[in-house]
């Protein structure tokens, strides 16, 4: 039998497309013993699809009976905290989907529970494990950017509202693309430049299209689900009560500023082309290819990096996350995704939404950063 018993709580798209394949990629050291979903039929379908021995409707029953060593939490955002804390208290390490919680305070509770249990809580910020991001971090750490002073962070879908699950419902997801895709690019870019702490945030969230029926023909792949949707939940635009676009401006320590755009629906160019880091020596443009922008011998130059791709499959970052989590559990490596970094990103997201609702800038006192 494998060294670690793994359970997966929440059996929707990301479990089927990413977590289960990633754990099954390391069957020499990990084995999925059970899955759970409060939609009992979905858990049974998932177990039968992958030959997983047990399935449950109630994850508390799973935790009591199976006593897993590791739990992947793949529920909608609002339920991350309860499932993760229950798993930690049951003696399991936890790999939790992003965002770790729907608030900084909630995430802090989760880390407290992990510390009390003596277990690892791993925030699944998988963009850090993508080869172009790893290369960008290497360029930055080697000094090619110099002192960074401006970041443009963009995660833009022209039309790509997730329509197979609960993403569009505030009671399940809390917020929209800011929590879905904005958190990824925000986390990755701040990690690259050394995780500076937030000083102030101003933001605005919009719902321009999500609560309407535009009659457009769209694909699941456009909305972030190239694979993994087997039993989609019926969708109605009348349920849509989160934002479909959020933008904000963030002041960070060291004089660094960041502009964020995250969209499921907007009349603007598709993709993350406007995603870059500007510094005193050079700049890094991250999409569609990693490009170093600088001056050389009196000329403006740009150099595209040839980044080897070892795992050109959907959600490849999850494969790196599971392996790194095991290394951290065994004490062979330090956790790549650190508590302070996760809390800082959630503090920014909290402030973006608070600023949007209050129509005022949110300013953090230095005492809050310590």
C-alpha positions as CSV (number, residue, x, y, z in Angstrom):
1,X,0.0,0.0,0.0
2,X,1.1,3.5,-0.7
3,X,2.7,5.6,2.1
4,X,0.0,8.2,2.3
5,X,-3.8,7.7,2.3
6,X,-5.5,10.6,0.5
7,X,-9.1,11.7,0.5
8,X,-10.8,14.3,-1.7
9,X,-13.6,16.4,-0.3
10,X,-15.7,18.1,-3.0
11,X,-15.9,16.2,-6.3
12,X,-16.6,18.8,-8.9
13,X,-14.5,20.0,-11.8
14,X,-11.2,20.8,-10.1
15,X,-11.2,17.5,-8.2
16,X,-11.7,15.5,-11.4
17,X,-9.5,17.6,-13.6
18,X,-6.6,18.3,-11.3
19,X,-6.4,16.9,-7.8
20,X,-7.3,13.3,-8.5
21,X,-5.0,13.1,-11.6
22,X,-2.2,14.8,-9.6
23,X,-2.4,12.3,-6.7
24,X,-2.7,9.4,-9.1
25,X,0.5,10.6,-10.7
26,X,2.4,9.6,-7.6
27,X,0.8,6.3,-6.7
28,X,4.2,5.0,-5.4
29,X,3.8,7.3,-2.4
30,X,0.1,8.3,-2.3
31,X,-3.2,6.5,-2.8
32,X,-6.7,8.0,-2.9
33,X,-8.8,5.9,-0.6
34,X,-12.0,7.9,-0.5
35,X,-14.0,10.8,-1.9
36,X,-16.8,12.9,-0.4
37,X,-19.4,15.3,-1.8
38,X,-22.7,16.4,-0.2
39,X,-24.2,15.6,-3.6
40,X,-23.9,11.9,-2.9
41,X,-24.4,10.7,-6.5
42,X,-21.5,12.9,-7.6
43,X,-19.2,11.2,-5.0
44,X,-20.3,7.8,-6.2
45,X,-19.7,8.7,-9.9
46,X,-16.3,10.0,-9.1
47,X,-15.3,6.9,-7.1
48,X,-16.5,4.6,-9.9
49,X,-14.8,6.7,-12.6
50,X,-11.3,6.3,-11.0
51,X,-11.7,3.0,-9.1
52,X,-11.5,4.7,-5.7
53,X,-12.5,2.3,-2.9
54,X,-14.9,4.4,-0.9
55,X,-17.3,7.3,-1.4
56,X,-19.3,9.4,1.1
57,X,-21.9,12.1,1.2
58,X,-20.7,13.4,4.6
59,X,-17.0,14.2,4.8
60,X,-17.1,13.9,8.6
61,X,-18.0,10.3,8.2
62,X,-15.2,9.9,5.7
63,X,-12.7,11.4,8.2
64,X,-13.8,9.2,11.0
65,X,-13.9,5.9,9.1
66,X,-10.9,6.3,6.7
67,X,-8.5,8.4,8.8
68,X,-6.7,9.8,5.8
69,X,-3.2,11.2,6.0
70,X,-3.8,14.0,3.5
71,X,-7.1,15.6,2.4
72,X,-7.6,17.7,-0.8
73,X,-10.3,20.3,-0.1
74,X,-12.1,21.0,-3.4
75,X,-15.4,22.4,-2.3
76,X,-16.8,25.8,-3.3
77,X,-14.9,28.6,-1.6
78,X,-17.3,29.3,1.3
79,X,-16.9,25.8,2.6
80,X,-13.1,25.6,2.5
81,X,-12.6,26.6,6.1
82,X,-14.9,24.2,7.7
83,X,-13.7,21.2,5.6
84,X,-10.1,22.0,6.1
85,X,-10.4,22.6,9.9
86,X,-12.3,19.3,10.3
87,X,-9.7,17.5,8.3
88,X,-6.8,19.0,10.4
89,X,-8.5,18.1,13.6
90,X,-9.0,14.6,12.3
91,X,-5.2,14.3,11.9
92,X,-4.7,15.0,8.2
93,X,-2.5,17.4,6.3
94,X,-4.6,19.5,4.0
95,X,-4.1,20.7,0.4
96,X,-6.8,23.4,0.0
97,X,-7.9,24.9,-3.3
98,X,-7.5,28.7,-3.8
99,X,-8.5,31.0,-2.3
100,X,-7.7,29.3,1.0
101,X,-10.6,31.1,2.6
102,X,-13.1,33.9,1.6
103,X,-11.3,36.3,4.0
104,X,-7.9,36.9,5.6
105,X,-9.5,36.2,9.1
106,X,-10.9,32.9,7.9
107,X,-7.5,31.8,6.5
108,X,-5.8,32.8,9.8
109,X,-8.2,30.5,11.7
110,X,-7.2,27.7,9.3
111,X,-3.5,28.2,9.9
112,X,-4.1,28.3,13.7
113,X,-5.9,25.0,13.4
114,X,-3.0,23.5,11.4
115,X,-0.5,24.7,14.0
116,X,-2.5,23.3,16.9
117,X,-2.9,19.9,15.1
118,X,0.8,19.9,14.1
119,X,-0.1,19.4,10.4
120,X,0.6,21.2,7.1
121,X,-2.0,23.4,5.5
122,X,-1.0,24.0,1.9
123,X,-2.7,26.7,-0.1
124,X,-3.0,25.5,-3.6
125,X,-1.6,28.5,-5.5
126,X,-0.6,26.4,-8.5
127,X,0.5,29.1,-10.9
128,X,3.8,29.2,-9.0
129,X,4.5,25.7,-10.3
130,X,4.0,26.6,-14.0
131,X,7.3,26.7,-15.9
132,X,7.1,30.3,-17.2
133,X,6.5,31.5,-13.6
134,X,9.4,29.5,-12.3
135,X,11.6,31.0,-15.1
136,X,10.3,34.5,-14.3
137,X,11.2,34.1,-10.7
138,X,14.7,33.0,-11.7
139,X,15.2,36.0,-13.9
140,X,14.0,38.3,-11.1
141,X,16.2,36.7,-8.5
142,X,19.2,36.9,-10.8
143,X,18.8,40.7,-10.8
144,X,17.7,41.3,-14.4
145,X,14.7,43.4,-13.3
146,X,16.5,45.5,-10.7
147,X,14.2,47.2,-8.2
148,X,10.6,46.6,-9.2
149,X,8.3,49.6,-9.1
150,X,5.1,48.7,-11.1
151,X,3.2,45.4,-11.8
152,X,0.3,45.0,-14.2
153,X,-1.6,41.9,-13.3
154,X,-4.3,40.7,-15.7
155,X,-6.5,37.7,-15.8
156,X,-9.1,38.5,-18.5
157,X,-11.7,36.3,-20.1
158,X,-13.8,38.2,-22.7
159,X,-16.6,35.7,-22.0
160,X,-15.9,32.9,-19.6
161,X,-18.3,32.7,-16.8
162,X,-18.1,29.2,-15.1
163,X,-21.5,27.7,-15.8
164,X,-21.1,24.1,-14.5
165,X,-21.1,24.6,-10.7
166,X,-21.5,27.3,-8.0
167,X,-18.9,29.9,-9.0
168,X,-21.6,32.5,-9.8
169,X,-23.4,32.3,-6.5
170,X,-22.3,34.5,-3.6
171,X,-23.7,32.2,-1.0
172,X,-21.3,29.4,-2.2
173,X,-18.3,31.3,-3.7
174,X,-18.4,34.7,-1.9
175,X,-17.1,36.6,-4.9
176,X,-16.5,36.1,-8.6
177,X,-13.4,36.3,-10.8
178,X,-11.3,38.1,-8.2
179,X,-11.4,34.9,-6.1
180,X,-11.4,32.6,-9.1
181,X,-8.6,33.8,-11.4
182,X,-7.4,37.1,-9.9
183,X,-6.1,35.3,-6.9
184,X,-3.8,33.2,-9.1
185,X,-2.1,36.0,-10.9
186,X,-1.9,38.2,-7.8
187,X,-0.3,35.5,-5.8
188,X,2.2,34.5,-8.5
189,X,3.4,38.0,-9.4
190,X,3.8,39.0,-5.7
191,X,5.8,35.8,-5.1
192,X,8.1,36.6,-8.0
193,X,9.0,40.0,-6.6
194,X,9.5,38.8,-3.0
195,X,6.1,39.1,-1.5
196,X,6.0,42.8,-0.4
197,X,3.3,43.6,2.1
198,X,0.2,45.7,1.2
199,X,-0.1,49.3,2.3
200,X,-3.4,50.4,0.7
201,X,-6.0,49.3,-1.8
202,X,-8.6,50.9,-3.9
203,X,-10.9,48.8,-6.1
204,X,-14.2,48.5,-8.0
205,X,-16.3,45.4,-8.8
206,X,-18.8,45.4,-11.6
207,X,-21.6,43.1,-12.8
208,X,-22.3,44.1,-16.4
209,X,-23.1,40.8,-18.2
210,X,-23.4,37.9,-15.7
211,X,-26.9,38.7,-14.6
212,X,-28.2,38.7,-18.3
213,X,-28.8,36.2,-21.0
214,X,-26.7,37.3,-23.9
215,X,-27.5,34.3,-25.9
216,X,-23.9,33.6,-26.7
217,X,-22.5,30.2,-27.7
218,X,-19.6,29.5,-25.3
219,X,-17.5,26.5,-24.4
220,X,-16.5,25.1,-21.0
221,X,-12.9,25.5,-22.0
222,X,-13.4,29.2,-22.3
223,X,-14.5,29.4,-18.7
224,X,-11.6,27.4,-17.3
225,X,-12.8,23.8,-17.6
226,X,-11.0,22.1,-20.5
227,X,-11.6,18.8,-18.8
228,X,-13.2,17.5,-15.6
229,X,-16.9,18.4,-16.0
230,X,-18.9,15.2,-16.1
231,X,-22.2,16.1,-14.4
232,X,-22.6,19.9,-14.8
233,X,-25.1,21.6,-12.5
234,X,-28.0,23.3,-14.4
235,X,-27.0,27.0,-14.8
236,X,-29.3,30.1,-14.7
237,X,-28.1,33.7,-15.1
238,X,-30.9,34.6,-12.7
239,X,-28.7,33.1,-9.9
240,X,-25.7,35.3,-10.8
241,X,-25.0,37.6,-7.8
242,X,-21.3,38.1,-7.8
243,X,-19.1,40.4,-9.9
244,X,-18.0,39.6,-13.5
245,X,-15.2,42.1,-13.5
246,X,-13.0,43.6,-10.8
247,X,-10.2,46.1,-11.0
248,X,-8.0,47.7,-8.4
249,X,-4.8,49.6,-7.6
250,X,-2.5,48.4,-4.8
251,X,0.3,50.2,-3.0
252,X,2.9,47.9,-1.6
253,X,6.0,48.2,0.6
254,X,9.1,49.6,-1.1
255,X,7.3,52.0,-3.3
256,X,5.9,49.2,-5.5
257,X,2.5,49.6,-7.1
258,X,0.2,47.0,-8.7
259,X,-2.8,47.3,-11.0
260,X,-5.1,44.3,-11.1
261,X,-7.8,43.3,-13.6
262,X,-9.8,40.0,-13.3
263,X,-12.7,39.3,-15.5
264,X,-15.2,36.5,-16.5
265,X,-17.0,38.8,-18.9
266,X,-15.8,42.1,-20.5
267,X,-15.8,43.8,-23.9
268,X,-12.0,43.9,-24.0
269,X,-9.2,41.7,-25.5
270,X,-9.0,38.2,-24.3
271,X,-6.2,36.9,-22.1
272,X,-3.4,38.2,-19.9
273,X,-1.3,40.1,-22.4
274,X,-1.0,43.1,-20.1
275,X,0.8,41.1,-17.4
276,X,4.2,42.4,-16.6
277,X,6.7,43.5,-14.0
278,X,8.6,46.8,-14.6
279,X,11.9,47.5,-12.8
280,X,14.9,49.8,-12.9
281,X,17.0,47.4,-14.9
282,X,14.5,45.6,-17.0
283,X,11.0,44.3,-17.3
284,X,9.3,40.9,-17.5
285,X,6.3,40.3,-19.7
286,X,4.7,37.0,-18.8
287,X,2.1,36.4,-21.5
288,X,1.8,35.0,-24.1
289,X,5.5,34.2,-23.8
290,X,8.0,35.1,-21.1
291,X,10.0,38.1,-22.4
292,X,12.8,40.1,-20.8
293,X,12.6,43.8,-21.8
294,X,15.8,45.9,-21.3
295,X,18.5,48.0,-22.9
296,X,21.7,46.7,-24.4
297,X,24.7,48.5,-25.9
298,X,22.7,51.6,-26.4
299,X,19.7,49.9,-27.9
300,X,16.2,48.9,-26.6
301,X,16.0,45.1,-26.7
302,X,13.7,42.3,-25.8
303,X,14.6,38.6,-25.4
304,X,12.0,35.8,-25.4
305,X,12.9,33.0,-23.1
306,X,12.9,29.5,-24.3
307,X,11.2,27.8,-21.4
308,X,11.1,23.9,-21.5
309,X,7.7,22.5,-20.9
310,X,7.8,19.2,-19.1
311,X,4.1,18.7,-18.4
312,X,1.9,20.3,-21.2
313,X,-1.4,19.2,-19.8
314,X,-4.4,21.0,-18.2
315,X,-3.8,22.1,-14.6
316,X,-0.2,21.0,-14.6
317,X,0.6,23.2,-11.6
318,X,-1.4,20.8,-9.4
319,X,1.1,18.0,-10.2
320,X,3.9,20.2,-8.8
321,X,1.9,21.2,-5.8
322,X,1.2,17.7,-4.6
323,X,4.9,16.7,-5.0
324,X,6.1,19.8,-3.1
325,X,3.5,19.2,-0.4
326,X,4.8,15.7,0.2
327,X,8.4,17.0,0.3
328,X,7.3,19.6,2.9
329,X,5.5,16.9,5.0
330,X,8.6,14.8,5.0
331,X,10.8,17.8,5.9
332,X,12.9,17.6,2.7
333,X,11.8,21.1,1.5
334,X,10.3,24.3,3.0
335,X,6.7,24.9,1.9
336,X,6.8,27.1,-1.2
337,X,3.5,28.8,-0.4
338,X,3.9,30.5,2.9
339,X,1.3,31.6,5.5
340,X,2.4,35.2,5.4
341,X,2.1,35.3,1.6
342,X,-1.3,33.8,1.6
343,X,-2.6,36.2,4.2
344,X,-1.2,39.2,2.4
345,X,-2.9,38.2,-0.9
346,X,-6.2,37.7,1.0
347,X,-5.8,41.0,2.7
348,X,-5.6,42.6,-0.7
349,X,-8.7,40.8,-2.0
350,X,-10.6,41.6,1.2
351,X,-9.7,45.3,0.7
352,X,-10.6,45.3,-3.0
353,X,-14.1,44.3,-2.3
354,X,-14.4,46.5,0.8
355,X,-13.2,49.4,-1.2
356,X,-15.7,48.7,-4.0
357,X,-18.6,48.6,-1.5
358,X,-17.5,51.7,0.4
359,X,-16.2,53.6,-2.6
360,X,-13.1,54.6,-0.5
361,X,-9.5,53.5,-0.4
362,X,-8.6,51.0,2.3
363,X,-5.4,51.9,4.1
364,X,-3.5,49.6,6.4
365,X,-1.6,50.9,9.4
366,X,2.0,49.5,9.8
367,X,1.0,47.8,13.0
368,X,-1.3,45.5,11.0
369,X,1.6,44.4,8.8
370,X,3.8,43.1,11.7
